[in-house]
Amino acid sequence: MRRKLLNSKAMPIIMAASMAMSLAACGPASNPPAQADPTTAPTEAPTEAPSTGTEPTEAPAESSDPYPVITDADGNPIDLGGIEITIRDWWTNPDDLLPENAKNDFDEEVANYRVWAQEKYNFKMTQTAISDWGSTPTDFVDYVTSGGDDNNYIWIVRDDPAIAQAMATGLMYDLSTLDCLDFTQPKFTSNLLHKQYTYKGGIYAMYTGLSEPRDGLFINETLLNDNNIDPDTIYDMQADGTWTWDKFTEIMDKIQQDTDNDGTNDIWGFTGNTGSFTADCVYSNGGEFIGSDSNGYVYKLEDPKTVEGLEFSAKVQTDYYMPRPEDAEWDYYKQEFLNGTVAFCCDGFYAGCSGSYFETTDFDMGFVMMPAGPQGKMVNCWSNNPVAIPGCYDADTAWKLAMAYNIWTEDVPGYEDYNGQVSRARSGNISARGCDETVPMMCEMEHGCIAYTGMVPGLEAGPTLIWNIGPGADVSAAIDGAAESWKTYINDANKGGN
């Protein structure tokens, strides 16, 4: 059998995580699900992966091969034995990945390479939506705890308490044991997700290629121009490293105004996803909520850089944030920005892309990085979808899945430096400088970071702290209210696991 059932000691932990996620899917956010005790005995460790005798190396392409060929220790092309694999996510239509349906030259070349690779290395791979976004963590846990089935799945999951618990309890295969994966390769080091999913020396998820841009500031460039503020000056400051919190608030001071003297502002400085904004303020000041070192996770809420970031978020929301109308939904800010009376909106990059809610506006819309705090720099906290192999698979199956995924994600010659996120931005509603300057910066290592708030089982950063940082917030009180529970969760995470 190529599957192994997890040992009986692990089952209470696993089922608790699964049940917690089921409750989370239908319960209110203010009542986080109970988590299993991560100090309980771990699952059975995966057996060692088979070795090819040496790490696969790329041989010079033969005249009949349009791409470099990865060979085994004897110099023969890797043979994956006809294995059929499904990469399962919650968004892909597999027909979109066919060469004939490619949207541009890059997509067509990647699709052609993958057709060749499947024949060359004797495997079949498809990517398709099976779970949905909400059910994916529970589906993964349920699949692994049941011992799997006859399918060979590579799972794309997401940061979630159930996935953090799965990592800590052996439900995710330790990718560091597979000699076909080299995590010093640029395709892994350019996004650092494997570092985020490193736990007690093991690596439990991966991501390949440049990171997707995340949070930034959308700009109503028309509104700024109408009030004698040149949006190009913001891009210029971004380019020379002088785009700071102070410059951000200076612009909002100039533009926010009560034009008809009725006592209520008609133009506001800021709106957006305030939870994201609060986290971004911490990261842009060099702070962290949770750090990581050789001993595990580290409590960082009371670090001066973190505190200053939280205080800046509260100040911006107090002084410049367009008030939330009574009974409005949490995402009312989207329509408020579309109404054209707010200068800046904090939200994810995707919002300005084709098919999303800022795809069409009645004004020119720009996009810049979060400004730098006094102790930090312009930074984009990366959050990419983890790629995991179920921990119930045997070593041979896990090796073949990893090798196939490694092949599947190789750079296509001639496109090594291609950034598909720029093309994605250009197809949407982001200004030229936002597409050509901001988006590439957000993908660069210099301006990227990772966070560990989603990696500690049981810890819900939103309801316990971040959502409590709003207009007029008492930051010290908010930290005090979260401190003890955070320390407990972090301590438990560091004691438990494999």
N, C-alpha and C positions, 0 to 999 in steps of 0.2 A: 504494500500500500504506500502511496506517495503522500498520504495525509497522516497526521498524527493527532489524536485527540489530546487536549490539554489535561494535565493531571487534576485530580479531584480537589486538591487544596486550592487551586486557582479558581475553580468554578464559582464559589460565592462572590469573589471579587468581581469576576467578569459579569455575572448576572446582575449584580448590584449596579454596575456601570451601565449595563443595557437598560435596566429598569429606570435608572435615573434619567437617561436620555429620553425614554418614552414619556416620562412625566414632564420633562422640560419642554417637549414639543407642544404640549397642550396646556401647561400651567403658566401663570403670570411670571414676568421677568423678575418681579420683586420677591418671588419665592424660589430661590435657586434649589435645584434638586439635591437630595442627600447624595454624598459620594461614598464609595466603598473605602475601607481602611487600607491605605497603600502599604501599611506595615505587615499585612497578611502575607503568608508565604507566597513566593513568586511561582510563575508557571515553569514548566519544564523548559530548559534551555534548548535552542535549536541545535541539531547536530552540525558538525563542521561541513561546510560546502565542499564539494569535490573540486580538486585542483586540476587544471589542464597540464600541470607540470611546470608551467611558467605562465606569467601573465600574458594574455593575448597581445600581440603587437601588430602594428599596421605594416603590411608589406607594400612595396611599390606596385602600383596598379599594372596589371598585364594589359596588353593591347586590346584584349577583348572586354576589359572591364572599364567602365567610365568613371569609377570611384575607387579610392583606396580600399584594399581588402584586408580585413582583420583575420589573422591566422592563429592556429594553435601552436603548441610547442614543436610540432613536426613540420611546420610551414604550410599546412593545409588550411583552407578556409574553415572557419568555425562551422560546425554542423549541429544544429539544434534539434535534429531528429524529427522534424515535421510537427513540432509542438504548435498547438493553436491557442492563442492568447487573446484575451479581451482586456483592454484598458477601460475601466468603467468610471464614468463621471456623471454629471447631472445636466450637461448642456450640449453634447456633441451629436450631430447627425452624421453618421459615417459616410453618407453620400457626399457631404461637403469636402471630404478629404481626398476624393478621387481626382486624378490628374485632369480629367475633362471638366471638372467643376471648380478648378482653381480660380481665385479672384485676381491673382497677379502672377508675375514671373517667378517670384520666390516660392509661393505656395505650389506652383506647378512643378518647380524643380524638386522641392521636398517630396511631393507626392510621387514623382518619377523615381527618385532615389529609394523611397520605401518599397515601391513595387520591385525594383531590382534587388534590394536587400533581402526581401522575403524569399526570393528565389535563390539568391546566392547562399544564404545561411540556413535555408531549409526550415522556415517557420512561417506561420501566418499570424498576423496581428491586425486587430481592428480596435477602434476607439468609439465608444457609444454611450449615450445617456441611459442609465438603468435606474439608479436611485434618483431621488430629488435632493435639493440642497438641505432641506430640513431633516430628512431621514438618513442621510449618508452615514453619520457617525454610528447610529444605532444599527443600521444594516451591516456595517463592517464588523461591529462587535458580535452581533448575532451570527454572522457567517463564520467567523473564526472559532467562536465557542462551540459551534455545532460540528466543527471538524472539516468544514468546507464541503465541496461537492465535486462533480466531475469537470467543472470549468476551471480554467487557469486564468485567474484574475490578477491584474495589477490594479490597485485601487487608488483613485484620486480622492482624498478625503479633505478635511478642513480643520483648522484650529478649533478645538471644542473640548469641554471637560471629559467627554467619553473617550476621545482620541488621546488626550493626555494620560488618562487612566490606562488605556490600551498599551501605550508605549511603556508605562511603568510596570506593567504586569505581564509582558511577554507576548501580547497579542499581535505585535508587529515584528516582523522578521528583522534581525540585526544585520543590516546591510554591510556593516564593516567586516563581516566574516566572509564576504563574497569577493574572491580575487579578481572578478571581472569588472569591478567598480573601483575607479581611482578618484577619490574625492579631492585630490590636488589638481585635477583637470580644471581648466578655466570654465567649462560649462557648469561645473558645480560651485566653484569659488566665486563666480560672478553674482551669485544670489544668496549664498550662505544659509539656505534652508536646512542643509544637513547639520550645520552647527546648532541651529535652533532645536533640531530633533536629535541632538546628541544627549544621551543619558547614561551615566555611570559607565562611560567608555564605549558604549554601543551607539550606532547610528540607525535610526528607525524610519527615516523618510528622506526623500530627496526631491530635487527640482532641478531642471536643466535650463540653461540659457539665462539671458538677462532678466532681472526682476521686472515685474509689472509695476509701473508707477502707481502710487497710491494717493494719499491726501495732499492737496495743495490748495491754493486760493484762486478761485475763479474771479475774474475782474469784469465789471461792467465798464468797458473802455469808453463807450459813448457817454456815460454819465460823468466819468472823469474829464473827458475832453470838454463837455458842456460847462464844466465848472473850472476850466483853465488849469487842469492838472494833466500833464502829458503822460499817458501810460507807458511810453517808451522809457521814461526815466526809471520805472520799476524794473524793466528788463535790463537796463544798463546797470543798475545797482546789483541785480542778481548776477550779472556777468562778472562784475569786478569784486563781488564778495561783500558789498556794503548794504545789502538788503537786510535790515535788522528790525527788531521789535520797535525801536524808536521811530524809524522811518515809516513803518506801518501805521503807528498811531498818529504820526504827524499828518499823514494823508487823510486819515479818518477824521481828525480834528478839523481839517480844512473843508471837507465835503459834507459832513453831517450838519444839517441845518433845518430850522423851522422857517420855511419860505413865506408862509402867510401869517406868521405871528399869532397863531392860535394856541400856542403853548405845547404843541405836539410836533415832533420832527416830521418833515415830509421826505427828507433824504437821510438815510441811515448809513453808518459806516460798515456794519458787519451783520451777517447772518450765516447760517450753516449748521452742520451736524456738530453740536457742541461737545458731544462725547469724543468724537474724533479730534476736534480742535484742542480739547484739554490734553489729550495724549500727545498731540503734535507739539504743543507748547513745552511739555516736559522733554521730549526728545530733542527739540531744536535748541534747548538750553544745556544739552549734554547730560540730562538726567535719565533715570530709569525708574520704573516701578519695581521691577525684579531684575537683578543681575545674575550672573553665572560665573563660577570659578571652578577650580579643580575639586572642590568639596560639594558642589551642587549649586542650588539656587540661593540667591542672596537677597534679603529684604532691603529695599532701597527707598521706601516711602519718605523717610526722614532725611535723606540726603539733601543738602542745601540747594543743589541744582534742581532736584525734583520739586522741592517746596516752592522755589522761585517760579518754576514753570506753571505749577498749579495756581499760584497767586496771579500770574500774568493772565491766565485764562479767565479767572474770576473778574479781573479788572476790565478786560475787553468786553466781557459779557455785561458787566455793570454799566460801562460808559458808552458802548457803541452798538450793542445788540438790539435789533428790532424786536420789540416785545412780542411774545407769543399770544395771539388772540385767545380769548376764553373759549374753552372746549375744542381748540384746534388739535389736530393730530400731531404726533411728534415730528413728522417730516413736513410740516407746514412751510418751512423755510424755502423749500423748492419753489413753491408758487410765489412767495414773497420776492425771491431773487428774480424770477421770470417777470414780475410786475415792473421791474426796471427802476426801483427806488432805493436799491442797496448797492454800495460800491463793491464789497468783497463778500464772497461766499466760500466757506470751507467745506470741501467735499472731495470724494474720490475722483481721480482722473477720468474714470469710465463715464462719469455723468455727462461729460462733454463730447462723448464719442457717438458714432452712429447708432441709433436705436435706443439711446438713453434719454433722460428727461431734460437735459440741456442741449439736445441736438438742434433745436430751433429756438432762437431768441429774437426779440425785436431790437436788439442792440448788438454791437460788436463785443464779443466775449473773449477775454484773454485768460491766461492760466500761468501762475508763477508758483515757485516753491514757498513753503512756509519760511518766514524770515528768521534770521538767527537771533537767539537770545544772547545776553551778555557773557554767558559762560559756555556757549555752544557754537553751532554753525548751521547753515542751511542743510537740512537732512530730511530724508524720506524714509519712514519706517516701513520696511518691506514686509509684505504678508502674501505669500504665494501658496498655492494649493499643494499640500504634501502628497507625494507619490509613495505608496506603501505596498509591501508584499505581506500577505497574511502570515502570521506566525504559526499557523497549523500546517503549512506546506513543508515537505521534507527538503533536505539540502539540495538534492538534484533538481527538483522543480524550481526552487527559489533561485538557484544559479542560472537556470535557463531563462527564467523570467527577467532577471536582472541583466543578463547578457543581451537578450532581445531588446530590452528597453534602452540599453546603452547604444546598441546599433541604431535603433529607431531614432534616437535623438542626436546622432552625430551631425556635425556641421556639414553642410553641402558645399563642396568646393566652389569658391567664387562669392560665397555669401557669408563668410565667417564673421564679418563685422555688421551684418544686416540687423537693424533694429526694427522689428515689426510694429513696435508700439508707436513709432513716429508715423508710419503709414496709417495706423489705426486712428491716430489723432487727426491726421489730415483729412480723413474721410468723414470727420465729425464737424464740430462747430467751434474749434479752438483757433485763435489767431495764429498767423504765420510764426511769430516769434515764440508763442507758446508751444507750437508744434516742434519747431526747429531748435529751440534753445532749452526750454524748460523740461520737456519730456526726456531728451537724452541725458540731461543732468540727473534726473530722478532715477535713472537706471545705472548710474556710475557708482562704483564702490566708494569713492570719496564722499558721496552724498547719500549713502544708504546705511541702514542699521537694521537689526532684528530685535524683537522683543520676546520676553519669556512669560508675559502675563497669562498667555493661554496654555502654558506648559505645566502648570501646577494643578494637579487634580483637586477639584473642589473649590478652587479660588475663582470667584466671579468678580473681576475688577470693576465692571460697569456698575452694578447695583450697590456694591459695597463702598465705592469711592468715586469713580469718575463721574457718574451721573449726579453726584451730589455737589459737583463744582459748577455753580451757576451764578447768575447775577447776585451780588451781595453775599456770596458764600463765605463762611468762616472756614478757611483752609485748615487751620490747626485742629479745629473740632472734627472736621471730616477725616483727617489723618488719624486722630485719636480713636475715632469710631471704628476704623478699619484695622488698626495696627495689630491687635492681639490675634484676631482671626487669621490675618495674613501670615503672621509669624508661625502660627500653629500649622497652617496648611503647608508652608514652605518647609518647616521642620519635618513634617510627616513625609513630604515628598523626598526629602534628602535621606530619610531613614529607610524608606520602602523601596520597592522595585526589584529588579533582577539580581 
